[in-house]
Amino acid sequence: MIRVFIAVWIGCLTGLVGYHKIVQMALNIPTDEAAGKKIGTQEYMKRYLMYGLVLVICQFMGLPILAVLVGLMCNKGAILLYALKEKEDFHE
């Protein structure tokens, strides 16, 4: 059971790092469209390479991969709920 707990937390932390990288990319993206697309694609690939690397490392450590994915999805769900809440507050 402790391995599942650790795997979920690893997934959560990985998701937070990925979200931070998205925010940093959005703040530093150039105004030139071609350069912006190039940098956006590069950052997208780096982020997914990081996700894949974390999953491979967790597999070698014997941690449940599904638990890591659940941790990643916790962040995605939290972002979605926050966006929906902000949308409701905006329309009031």
C-alpha positions in Angstrom: 0.0 0.0 0.0 2.9 2.4 0.7 4.2 1.9 -2.8 0.9 3.0 -4.2 0.9 6.1 -2.0 4.5 7.0 -3.1 3.6 6.4 -6.7 0.6 8.7 -6.6 2.7 11.4 -4.9 5.4 11.0 -7.6 2.7 11.5 -10.2 1.4 14.6 -8.5 4.8 16.1 -8.2 5.5 15.3 -11.9 2.3 16.9 -12.9 3.1 20.1 -10.9 6.6 20.3 -12.6 4.9 19.9 -16.0 2.4 22.6 -15.2 5.2 24.9 -14.0 7.0 24.3 -17.3 3.8 25.2 -19.2 3.4 28.4 -17.3 7.1 29.4 -17.8 6.8 28.6 -21.6 3.7 30.7 -21.9 5.3 33.7 -20.1 8.5 33.5 -22.3 7.0 32.7 -25.7 8.2 35.0 -28.4 5.8 37.2 -30.4 7.1 36.0 -33.7 4.6 33.3 -34.8 7.2 30.9 -36.4 9.5 31.1 -33.4 6.6 30.7 -31.0 5.4 27.5 -32.8 9.0 26.1 -32.8 9.5 26.8 -29.1 6.0 25.6 -28.2 6.7 22.3 -30.0 10.1 21.9 -28.4 8.7 22.5 -24.9 5.8 20.1 -25.6 8.3 17.4 -26.6 10.6 18.0 -23.6 7.6 17.9 -21.2 6.4 14.6 -22.6 9.9 13.2 -22.6 10.1 14.1 -18.9 6.7 12.3 -18.2 8.0 9.2 -20.1 11.3 9.2 -18.2 9.5 9.4 -14.8 7.2 6.5 -15.8 10.3 4.4 -16.9 12.1 5.1 -13.7 9.1 4.2 -11.7 8.7 1.0 -13.6 12.4 0.1 -12.9 11.8 0.9 -9.2 8.9 -1.5 -9.1 6.2 1.2 -8.4 2.7 0.8 -9.9 2.6 2.8 -13.1 -1.2 3.2 -12.9 -0.8 4.9 -9.5 1.7 7.4 -11.1 -0.8 8.1 -13.8 -3.5 8.6 -11.2 -1.2 11.2 -9.6 -0.7 12.9 -12.9 -4.5 13.0 -13.5 -5.1 14.5 -10.0 -3.4 17.7 -11.2 -5.3 17.8 -14.4 -8.6 17.4 -12.6 -7.7 20.1 -10.1 -6.8 22.5 -12.9 -10.1 21.7 -14.6 -12.1 22.2 -11.5 -10.3 25.5 -10.8 -11.0 26.7 -14.4 -14.7 25.8 -14.0 -14.9 27.6 -10.7 -13.2 30.7 -12.1 -15.6 30.6 -15.1 -18.6 30.6 -12.7 -17.2 33.5 -10.6 -16.6 35.5 -13.8 -20.2 35.2 -14.9 -21.7 36.3 -11.6 
